[in-house]
């Protein structure tokens, strides 16, 4: 079985590397300091641990094509599972890539006008004020205390700081739960 996995890994990695070379010749640029081959090796270590809902290994139940497409998706986004920027999930016989919060941060920070991105939770007992100016939400104030972290979560927000602006997105806990219910895993 270990030999079969090694052969599968080499075949899929070669397939992804070939497609990646084609894309790079067509203009795809990977992020600076990103090593696609290291990311692919790291991905296979993670995929070996992934199981479907029946506890069967992903490498047994997922199609080779879906594994290759998932790995290509990971590489073209410049993500690394070793940095917890993404993870793999089995849906039926398909392997899919899910980008983590850290992966989304990495992708956004690569945009030339994005300087920083962060998110915070709003707990009961926090002072949280925001306004809407010209149709855009603006963070006015968020004050919290350490002991509030044990309180009920009221919502969360994310801020993307660009060269000349801050973009705020605020969600109540009900909105977050509704968003979660839209995912395949719930």
C-alpha positions as CSV (number, residue, x, y, z in Angstrom):
1,X,0.0,0.0,0.0
2,X,2.8,2.4,0.8
3,X,4.4,1.8,-2.6
4,X,1.0,2.4,-4.3
5,X,0.7,5.7,-2.5
6,X,4.2,6.7,-3.5
7,X,3.4,6.0,-7.1
8,X,0.1,7.8,-6.9
9,X,1.8,10.8,-5.3
10,X,4.5,10.9,-8.0
11,X,2.0,10.5,-10.8
12,X,-0.4,13.2,-9.5
13,X,2.5,15.6,-8.6
14,X,4.0,15.2,-12.1
15,X,0.5,15.9,-13.6
16,X,0.1,19.0,-11.4
17,X,3.6,20.2,-12.1
18,X,3.0,19.8,-15.9
19,X,-0.2,21.8,-15.7
20,X,1.4,24.4,-13.5
21,X,4.2,24.9,-16.1
22,X,1.6,25.4,-18.8
23,X,-0.1,28.0,-16.7
24,X,3.1,29.8,-15.9
25,X,3.9,30.0,-19.6
26,X,0.5,31.5,-20.1
27,X,1.2,34.2,-17.5
28,X,0.4,32.7,-14.1
29,X,2.7,34.2,-11.5
30,X,3.2,32.4,-8.2
31,X,3.8,34.4,-5.1
32,X,7.4,35.3,-4.3
33,X,9.1,32.8,-2.0
34,X,6.5,30.2,-2.7
35,X,7.8,26.8,-3.5
36,X,5.1,24.8,-5.3
37,X,7.0,21.5,-5.0
38,X,7.3,21.8,-1.2
39,X,3.6,22.7,-0.9
40,X,2.7,19.6,-3.0
41,X,4.8,17.3,-0.7
42,X,3.3,18.9,2.4
43,X,-0.2,18.5,0.9
44,X,0.3,14.7,0.3
45,X,1.3,14.3,4.0
46,X,-2.0,16.0,5.0
47,X,-4.1,14.2,2.4
48,X,-2.9,10.8,3.7
49,X,-4.6,11.7,7.0
50,X,-7.9,12.9,5.5
51,X,-10.9,10.5,5.7
52,X,-14.4,10.6,4.4
53,X,-17.5,10.5,6.7
54,X,-17.2,6.7,6.7
55,X,-13.6,6.9,7.9
56,X,-12.2,5.7,4.6
57,X,-8.9,7.3,3.5
58,X,-9.3,10.1,0.9
59,X,-6.7,8.5,-1.3
60,X,-8.9,5.4,-1.6
61,X,-12.2,7.1,-2.2
62,X,-11.4,10.3,-4.2
63,X,-10.8,10.3,-7.9
64,X,-7.3,11.0,-9.1
65,X,-8.7,13.9,-11.2
66,X,-10.2,15.6,-8.1
67,X,-7.0,15.2,-6.1
68,X,-5.0,16.7,-9.0
69,X,-7.5,19.6,-9.4
70,X,-7.4,20.3,-5.7
71,X,-3.7,20.3,-5.6
72,X,-3.6,22.6,-8.7
73,X,-6.1,24.9,-7.0
74,X,-3.9,25.0,-3.9
75,X,-0.7,25.8,-5.8
76,X,-2.3,28.5,-8.1
77,X,-3.5,30.3,-4.9
78,X,-0.1,30.0,-3.4
79,X,-1.3,28.2,-0.3
80,X,0.6,25.8,2.0
81,X,-1.1,23.2,4.2
82,X,2.1,23.2,6.3
83,X,1.2,26.8,7.3
84,X,-2.4,25.9,7.9
85,X,-3.5,28.1,5.0
86,X,-5.8,25.3,3.7
87,X,-7.2,21.9,4.4
88,X,-8.7,19.1,2.4
89,X,-12.2,17.7,2.7
90,X,-13.8,14.7,1.0
91,X,-17.3,15.2,-0.6
92,X,-18.4,11.9,-2.0
93,X,-15.6,10.8,-4.3
94,X,-14.2,14.3,-4.7
95,X,-11.4,15.9,-2.8
96,X,-11.8,19.6,-2.3
97,X,-9.7,22.4,-1.0
98,X,-10.9,24.7,1.7
99,X,-9.0,27.9,2.4
100,X,-8.5,28.7,6.1
101,X,-8.6,32.1,7.7
102,X,-4.8,32.2,7.5
103,X,-5.0,31.3,3.8
104,X,-7.5,34.1,3.1
105,X,-5.2,36.5,5.0
106,X,-2.2,35.4,2.9
107,X,-4.1,35.8,-0.4
108,X,-5.4,39.2,0.5
109,X,-2.0,40.5,1.8
110,X,-0.5,39.6,-1.6
111,X,-2.8,42.2,-3.2
112,X,-0.7,45.3,-3.9
113,X,-3.0,47.8,-2.2
114,X,-3.8,45.6,0.9
115,X,-1.6,46.5,3.9
116,X,-3.2,44.3,6.6
117,X,-6.3,42.3,7.5
118,X,-7.6,41.2,10.9
119,X,-10.8,39.9,12.5
120,X,-12.1,40.2,16.0
121,X,-15.0,38.6,18.0
122,X,-17.5,40.8,19.8
123,X,-18.4,39.5,23.2
124,X,-21.3,40.4,25.5
125,X,-19.9,43.2,27.7
126,X,-17.7,44.7,25.0
127,X,-18.2,48.3,23.8
128,X,-18.6,48.1,20.0
129,X,-19.6,51.0,17.9
130,X,-19.6,51.4,14.1
131,X,-21.2,53.8,11.7
132,X,-22.3,53.8,8.1
133,X,-20.9,56.6,6.0
134,X,-21.6,56.9,2.3
135,X,-23.0,53.3,2.4
136,X,-19.8,51.9,4.0
137,X,-19.5,50.5,7.5
138,X,-16.8,52.2,9.6
139,X,-15.4,51.0,12.9
140,X,-15.7,53.7,15.5
141,X,-14.6,51.8,18.6
142,X,-14.2,48.3,20.0
143,X,-13.2,48.0,23.7
144,X,-13.1,44.7,25.4
145,X,-11.8,43.1,28.6
146,X,-10.1,39.8,29.0
147,X,-12.9,38.3,31.1
148,X,-15.4,39.0,28.4
149,X,-14.0,36.1,26.4
150,X,-16.0,33.8,28.5
151,X,-19.2,35.7,27.7
152,X,-21.7,35.0,24.9
153,X,-20.4,35.8,21.4
154,X,-22.6,38.5,19.9
155,X,-20.8,38.7,16.5
156,X,-17.6,39.4,14.8
157,X,-16.0,41.7,12.3
158,X,-13.1,41.8,9.8
159,X,-11.1,44.8,8.7
160,X,-9.1,45.1,5.5
161,X,-6.7,48.0,5.6
162,X,-5.7,49.3,2.2
163,X,-3.3,52.0,1.3
164,X,-6.0,54.7,1.7
165,X,-9.0,53.1,3.4
166,X,-10.3,50.5,5.9
167,X,-13.0,48.2,4.8
168,X,-15.2,46.8,7.6
169,X,-17.5,43.8,7.5
170,X,-19.7,43.1,10.6
171,X,-21.8,40.0,11.3
172,X,-24.1,39.2,14.1
173,X,-23.9,35.7,15.6
174,X,-27.2,34.8,13.8
175,X,-25.6,35.9,10.5
176,X,-22.5,33.8,11.2
177,X,-24.6,30.8,12.0
178,X,-26.7,31.3,8.9
179,X,-23.5,31.5,6.9
180,X,-22.2,28.3,8.5
181,X,-25.5,26.5,7.7
182,X,-24.8,27.2,4.0
183,X,-21.6,25.1,4.0
184,X,-21.7,21.5,3.0
185,X,-20.6,20.3,6.4
186,X,-22.9,22.7,8.3
